Amino acid sequence: MRRILALVPLGDPALPDPQAATAAAAVLAVQHGVAAEALLVGRPDQVEAGLRDAAREGAAALHAVAHAGLGDPPAAEHVLHLAEAALEALPGPALVVLPAGAAGEELAARLAARLDGVPLGRCAAVAMDGLRLTARRATHGGRAEAVLATEARLVLAVMRRPPAAPAPIAAPAIRRSVSDMPLPAMPAVEVGPGAPGQPRRLEGARVVVSGGRGIGGAEGFARLDEIAALIGGATGASLPAVDAGWAGVSQQVGQSGAFVAPELYLAVGMSGTPQHLAGIALHSRIVAINPDPEADIFRVAELGVVAPWQEVLPRLIAALRDPAPDDTKDNERRRTP
Amino acid sequence: MQVVALLAGVVDPKWRLERLGLHGAGGLVEEAGLPRRFSPFDEATLETALKLRDADPALRCTAVVVGGPASDGLLRAAMALRPHRAFRFDTTGLPVWDPRAAATLLAGAVAAAGGTPGLVLLGREFGDLDDGVLPALLAEREGWHFCGQAHAVTRAPDGWQARRMRGPREELLRLPSPALVSVTNDRGNRLRHPLMKNVMLAKREPLEVVAPAAPDLPQELAAQALAAVPPPSRGSGACRIAAGPLDAQVAELAGYLRAWRIGGAPG
């Protein structure tokens, strides 16, 4: 049987949920009757919290590689360097699971090239029978699925957090290594100043307020930002809206953008294409505002308002600003020690 | 110095995929009769290459459409934007679903552009079968400097400058040549419209098609199936449409949203 190991890069802002890889590996390990392992790469000050999190996510054998020379955030090249060295020493066939997201996908691809592994991409499911590994992954913008099989010694898959949480491990086996391996010199990365009114992060938001092509301009997105602020949510956008420049690249939700798992997703001026819906967790409840009663978004929404956003959003903002009796009571409760 | 823009194209998302499948012993992708178009990432890639050419007349811009004869329409669309050279790199009958095989083919496509490229650009997802693996894989395989998901690329004295969003922050990376940058869609790289005279010219011009030299492709990954899938079921499938005057509908919606603001879900 092949070992199942999560590779967890710590401290990368592009990976808001690095332990998703551990959770995915742990669920696979339970299904295949093996112990899940996790390899954590980070600065010394990040490792202990990372180990605790990995045990909570179901990894039974943990290996932490700490390097004081890693930056904040770490350069991809440096994480690659340390992970490559650790994985090279791995005996036997392995499935390495990395967290979904641009940084995880880049790391998986580059490690595959360096270690002669097979990169599978972003997998929805993986099954193993002895050495034979079968993976299912989305193609054609999430409208189709490919089933791929391999018996390669090293296979790398990127996976999202599974819907069901794995059982935590109370006393995992832990190995700590402090690496002093020379890290390759990297040109400095300039970090731009945070834009004023930088949108709140989509990942982890309980509520996402999202706009599509039907919003028609930046003015509508300003309204969506207002609503998001009023209900404590983050603002998202469809690919055409980002394309048009009404929202930033980091706000893009969908097969080609961020995967979000809010409790509530307010979709405004969106038709509801499969490519967009592929970026929203199945458990998220969708509420839609669209003037077209035949729009596909209403097939998946729980509540819908059939009207142009120009008529709905100003009224909605006014209504949300007006404290409801329940809100007042709630605020009073919060203020009372 | 040369900039090579690799363009994949995708099946037009407006078309249903019932005819999609695999055929042949090598598990070749069957998309017969499905119309193709540039993806937003292809368009961003091509526009970025054209912008670099516009800014520096010394740069040579080559557009390479990777695919079978069904992509000839895309090649003509690229030709209408007048890169210095445009050709189709024929991948008919090749297992483009295998990332390692596809990276080998793309390296061949870049080589077919001639000379050592200063910069290779391609979409952050290359076509319908890639979900972001290919750009990094190709860069690593060829030993090129890499930046993923850039939304703007400019010339720098010693190479290139790429801007990208990494989590909540914008990064500016300096990359020496040769470099590979995967491009994401953004307001600043929306594909320009071609001049009508250039569209007419591109319709009349002969197409250049380059066949890959018999590549030694890795064969450790097998495609067992490729098929359209129905969208996953979500919700109850019964959307409650708010009724009554608009103010009443908005009041209902506001009440629903307030439940989340104060921490609970509506019953």
Interface residues (C-beta under 8 A of the other chain):
Chain A: D12 P13 A14 L15 P16 P73 A102 A103 E105 E106 A108 A109 R110 A112 A113 R114 V118 P119 L120 G121 R122 T134 R137 A138 T139 H140 G141 R143 A144 E145 A146 V147 L148 A149 T150 E151 A152 P187 V189 E190 V191 G192 G194 A195 Q198 R201 R206 V207 I227 L230 I231 G232 G233 L239 V242 D243 A244 G245 G248 V249 S250 S256 E263 L264 L266 T273 P274 Q275 L277 L282 S284 R285 I286 V287 A288 I289 P293 F298 R299 V300 A301 E302 L303 G304 V305 V306 A307 E311 V312 R315 L316 A319 L320 A324 D326 D327 D330
Chain B: V10 V11 P13 L17 L20 P40 F41 W97 P99 R100 A103 R124 E125 D128 L129 D130 D131 G132 V133 L134 P135 A136 L137 A139 E140 R141 F146 G148 Q149 H151 R163 M165 R166 G167 P168 R169 E170 E171 L172 L173 R174 L175 T184 N185 D186 R187 G188 R190 E220 L221 A222 A223 Q224 A225 L226 A227 A228 V229 P231 P232 R234 G235 S236 G237 C239 R240 I241 A242 L246 D247 Q249 V250 A251 E252 L253 A254 G255 Y256 L257 R258 W260 R261 I262 G263 A265
